[in-house]
């Protein structure tokens, strides 16, 4: 019996483990997750949006796997009785200066065959979202919301039910190739354990670059960005029915501060994108010496800063001031201002940065010597997770 190890109990790692079991019955599968629960990091700190594929370069892995993943995820949620609400999204242009970017975005969305997409004018915007204003918008009625932690737990249950193992509290400390097999060491230094596997898939998210020695590629490295959310007060939560997004700046892989409804009924604004000094810095801003060292010693981070420092200052200003933060959001929903929100949760995005300072936008998956490393899987990785799993398993094992 062959053994496959998966590092990471986020939604991508769990989807990969489940897909191995589905495609290769009889394979022993072991998932190693360093936390005491599944979906503890990026999976559990994102916006919960199931993206329809509006933004991604046609033909890219993101575009292809988002479209496939969206359909697979909808089907999976229906099978498992998990929340899945197609509340729809408006991407709104508020002035003529955005018209060029807006037209280019519509072209991209149509090339990606976003289901149900239509262009609407100001009057139609008000019919869909009565409190939203703008010149024109792209309406994506199939954009949905879900609970990705619930999806991750369901995937974990599928793995265990099929005979796989999910080991929690199992931080990986080392990976060693020996005698044609791969030894994965995990746990504390004084009481560590190991598991020998024939193939290994690393889905380490925020720590993906710390496994770079396994695929021999020093670039890209992870530079973490903290995304902070505001929660709209109950009295104004119903002013947005679904989602309202700005037209994104194509220079950045971030979508800008937007309004998103949650499956709990809450309405959030955000996230922004502020350089994080701790990869898992969800509460407070106390830096991690190791994480700061990794940023300062990566030339790509300095080059990135030199290219985008003005944007960085604007994002920091919004982080400090609710009024500044909400100034941009009010362009789309004027009735919700700084007095109508409270500071909410935060997430951290594992942004891969190349040596030249460029922000890697597409998914990147490397395979070398029996080890597959998911080096970059930002949004829409959760949407795409089941399709990423198909892609990874086909890459690691070949098509059935």
DATA-V576245 format. One record per backbone hydrogen bond with DSSP energy under -1.0 kcal/mol. NH is the residue of the N-H (numbers start at 1). CO is the residue of the C=O. Records with the same first field share a line. If there is no record, write none. Layout:
BEGIN
NH->CO, CO
END
This chain:
BEGIN
4->28
5->199
6->30
7->201
8->32
14->10
15->11
16->12
17->13
18->14
19->15
20->16
21->17
22->18
23->19
24->20
27->24
28->2
30->4
31->165
32->6
33->167
39->9
50->144
60->57
64->60
65->61
66->62
67->63
68->64
69->65
70->66
71->67
72->68
73->69
74->70
75->71
76->72
77->73
78->74
79->75
80->76
82->77
85->145
87->85
88->143
89->140
90->243
91->138
92->245
93->136
98->95
99->96
102->98
103->99
104->100
105->101
106->102
107->103
108->104
109->105
110->106
111->107
112->108
113->110
114->109
117->114
118->139
120->137
125->121
126->122
127->123
128->124
129->125
132->129
133->332
135->93
136->93
137->120
138->91
139->118
140->89
143->140
144->50
145->85
146->48
151->147
152->148
153->149
154->150
155->151
156->152
157->153
158->154
159->155
160->156
161->157
162->158
163->160
164->159
165->29
167->31
169->35
170->33
173->185
174->185
176->183
178->181
181->178
182->197
183->176
184->195
185->174
186->193
187->171
193->186
195->184
197->182
198->3
199->3
200->370
201->5
202->372
203->7
207->204
208->205
210->207
211->208
212->209
214->211
215->212
216->212
221->353
223->351
225->349
226->274
227->347
229->345
230->269
231->342
232->267
233->340
236->233
237->234
239->236
243->88
244->259
245->90
252->249
259->244
260->268
262->266
265->262
268->260
269->230
270->258
274->226
276->224
281->278
282->280
288->277
292->288
293->289
294->290
295->291
296->292
297->293
298->295
301->298
302->298
303->299
304->300
305->301
306->302
307->303
308->304
312->308
313->309
314->310
315->311
316->312
317->313
318->314
319->315
320->316
321->317
325->321
326->322
330->326
331->328
332->329
333->329
336->333
340->337
341->338
342->231
344->229
347->227
349->225
351->349
353->221
354->358
357->354
360->352
364->376
366->373
368->371
371->368
372->200
373->366
374->202
375->364, 373
376->364
381->378
384->380
388->384
389->385
390->386
391->387
392->388
393->389
394->390
395->391
396->392
397->393
398->394
END
